[in-house]
C-alpha cells in the first residue's frame, strides 16, 4: 500500500475511498503541523495544495521534501503563473491542475501502485538481472490491447495500468536490443538493459496472470467479468 501525506482540503475525502491502494498517514491544511507529522511518518507521496504554500512555494516544498524524503510530490493548483509552475516541476515532482479525480491520482502514481503489487523477497538482497535471455512474451498483442480497455468487475483499473507497464517494458526491451553500439562497452550495457527490461516484463506478465485469475478475467473471452 502506498503511504500518502496530504495537505489539501478536498483531496483527503476521495483518497479515503481507495483504501486498497493508498494509506493516508497525514491529512491537514496547516503547513506547520503537516511538516511536523510527515517528518514522523515519512510518506512515500506528498500531495500539496499550492494555495497553502505561501508566497514562496518552492522553498516550502523543498523543506517538506527534506523532512519526508518522498518518492513523489504532487502539487495541485487552481490558478498560477506559468513561471511558478515551471519552477516547481522536477524529476520527482508533478504539478497538476485541480480539481483532481481519484483516477488522476491513480494514473500519476501507477508506478508506485504496481511496485506495491509486486512480490518482494523475504530477506533484503541486491537485485540481480539473470544472465539468460528473457522469457518469451506471455500475452499476444490482441490480449494486451483487450487488457488495456477491459472494465473490471470491481472499482479497480489495475488490469489497464499493469498492461500499460508491460507494453512500456516490452518497448524498451526491443529498443535496447536494437540500439546502436559505439564499442564493446556500449554493446554490453545495451545487452544488460535488454535483459533487465525483458525479465522485468516477464515478472509483470506473471503479476498480470495472477491479477486475471483473481478478478476472473478470461483473456479468450472479450466480455468483462461479471461481479459475483
C-alpha positions in Angstrom: 0.0 0.0 0.0 1.3 3.4 -1.0 1.6 5.8 2.0 0.5 9.4 1.4 0.7 12.7 3.2 -2.0 15.2 2.0 -2.1 19.0 2.7 -5.3 19.8 0.9 -8.9 20.5 1.9 -10.8 18.2 -0.5 -8.3 15.5 -1.6 -8.5 13.5 1.6 -12.2 12.8 1.1 -11.7 10.8 -2.0 -8.3 9.3 -1.1 -10.1 7.6 1.8 -12.3 5.9 -0.8 -9.3 4.0 -2.2 -8.0 2.3 0.9 -6.9 -0.7 -1.2 -4.1 1.3 -2.9 -3.4 4.2 -0.5 -2.8 4.7 3.2 -3.2 8.4 4.1 -0.9 8.8 7.1 -1.2 12.6 7.3 -4.1 14.9 6.3 -4.2 18.5 7.3 -4.3 22.1 5.8 -1.9 23.5 8.4 1.6 23.7 6.9 3.5 23.7 10.3 1.5 20.7 11.6 1.9 18.9 8.3 5.7 19.5 8.3 5.9 18.0 11.8 3.8 14.9 11.0 5.4 14.0 7.7 8.8 14.0 9.4 7.5 11.3 11.8 5.6 9.3 9.2 7.8 9.7 6.1 5.1 9.1 3.5 6.1 7.9 0.0 3.9 10.6 -1.6 3.2 14.2 -0.7 0.1 15.8 -2.2 0.2 19.6 -1.7 -2.2 22.5 -2.4 -0.2 25.3 -4.0 -2.5 27.8 -2.3 -1.3 26.7 1.1 2.4 27.1 0.3 2.5 30.8 0.7 4.4 33.4 -1.4 7.5 31.3 -1.8 6.1 27.8 -2.6 9.4 26.3 -3.8 11.1 27.0 -0.5 8.2 25.3 1.3 8.2 22.3 -1.0 11.9 21.8 -0.6 11.6 21.9 3.2 8.7 19.4 3.2 10.6 17.1 0.9 13.7 17.3 3.0 11.7 16.2 6.1 9.7 13.4 4.4 12.1 12.3 1.7 9.1 11.2 -0.5 9.5 9.3 -3.7 7.0 11.6 -5.4 5.5 15.0 -4.7 2.2 16.1 -6.4 1.3 19.8 -6.3 -2.2 20.8 -7.1 -3.2 24.3 -8.2 -6.3 26.1 -9.4 -4.6 29.2 -11.0 -0.9 30.1 -11.0 1.7 31.9 -13.1 3.4 29.7 -15.7 6.8 30.7 -14.2 5.8 29.3 -10.8 4.5 26.1 -12.3 7.7 25.6 -14.3 9.9 26.4 -11.2 8.1 23.7 -9.2 8.4 20.9 -11.7 11.3 18.5 -11.3 12.1 14.8 -11.9 10.2 13.5 -8.9 7.7 16.3 -8.6 4.4 16.7 -10.6 2.3 19.9 -10.9 -1.3 19.2 -11.7 -4.3 21.5 -12.2 -7.3 20.8 -10.0 -9.9 19.8 -9.2 -8.5 16.2 -9.5 -10.4 13.0 -9.6 -9.2 9.9 -7.8 -8.4 8.4 -11.2 -6.0 11.3 -11.9 -4.0 10.4 -8.8 -4.0 6.7 -9.6 -2.6 7.4 -13.0 0.0 9.8 -11.7 1.1 7.1 -9.1 0.7 4.0 -11.2 4.4 3.0 -10.9 4.2 3.0 -7.1 0.9 1.1 -7.2 2.3 -1.6 -9.5 5.5 -1.9 -7.5 3.5 -2.3 -4.3 1.6 -5.2 -6.0 4.9 -7.0 -7.0 6.0 -9.8 -4.6 9.1 -8.8 -2.6 11.9 -11.1 -1.3 11.6 -12.1 2.3 15.2 -11.1 3.1 16.9 -8.0 1.8 19.1 -8.6 -1.2 20.6 -6.8 -4.1 18.5 -7.1 -7.3 20.1 -9.5 -9.8 19.4 -9.5 -13.5 19.7 -13.1 -14.8 22.4 -13.8 -17.4 19.9 -15.7 -19.5 17.7 -14.3 -22.3 14.3 -13.0 -21.2 11.4 -15.5 -21.5 9.1 -15.3 -24.5 6.1 -12.9 -24.2 3.2 -14.4 -22.4 0.5 -12.4 -24.0 -0.5 -11.7 -27.6 -0.8 -8.1 -28.9 -4.6 -8.7 -29.1 -4.7 -9.8 -25.4 -2.7 -6.8 -24.3 -5.0 -4.4 -26.2 -8.0 -6.0 -24.6 -6.5 -5.7 -21.1 -5.8 -2.0 -21.7 -9.6 -1.4 -22.3 -11.3 -4.1 -20.2 -13.7 -2.9 -17.5 -13.1 -4.7 -14.2 -15.8 -6.3 -12.2 -14.8 -4.1 -9.2 -13.9 -0.4 -8.9 -10.3 -1.1 -10.0 -8.4 -0.4 -13.1 -5.3 -2.4 -12.3 -5.5 -4.6 -15.4 -5.4 -1.5 -17.5 -2.5 0.0 -15.6 -0.4 -3.2 -15.5 -0.9 -3.8 -19.2 0.5 -0.3 -19.8 3.5 -1.1 -17.8 4.1 -4.4 -19.7 3.8 -2.7 -23.0 6.2 0.0 -21.9 8.8 -2.6 -20.7 8.3 -4.5 -24.0 9.0 -1.3 -25.9 12.2 -0.6 -24.0 13.3 -4.3 -24.3 13.1 -4.0 -28.1 14.7 -0.6 -28.1 17.7 -1.9 -26.1 18.2 -4.9 -28.3 18.2 -2.7 -31.5 20.2 0.2 -30.1 23.5 1.1 -32.0 26.8 0.5 -30.2 30.0 2.5 -30.4 32.2 -0.1 -28.9 32.1 -3.4 -26.8 31.3 -1.5 -23.6 28.2 0.0 -25.3 27.2 -3.4 -26.5 27.5 -5.0 -23.1 25.4 -2.2 -21.5 22.7 -2.4 -24.0 22.6 -6.2 -23.7 22.3 -5.8 -19.9 19.4 -3.3 -20.3 17.7 -5.6 -22.8 17.9 -8.5 -20.2 16.8 -6.2 -17.4 13.8 -4.9 -19.3 12.9 -8.4 -20.6 13.0 -10.1 -17.2 11.0 -7.2 -15.7 8.4 -7.6 -18.4 8.2 -11.3 -17.6 7.7 -10.6 -13.9 4.9 -8.1 -14.7 3.3 -10.7 -17.0 3.3 -13.1 -14.1 1.6 -10.5 -12.0 -0.9 -9.9 -14.7 -1.8 -13.6 -14.9 -2.3 -13.6 -11.1 -4.4 -10.5 -11.4 -6.6 -12.0 -14.1 -7.0 -15.1 -12.1 -8.0 -13.1 -9.0 -10.6 -11.0 -11.0 -11.9 -13.8 -13.1 -10.8 -12.3 -16.4 -10.8 -14.8 -19.3 -8.5 -13.4 -22.0 -10.1 -15.7 -24.5 -13.5 -14.1 -23.8 -13.8 -10.5 -24.9 -16.6 -9.7 -22.4 -15.8 -8.2 -19.0 -16.1 -10.4 -15.8 -19.4 -10.3 -14.0 -19.5 -9.5 -10.3 -20.2 -12.4 -8.0 
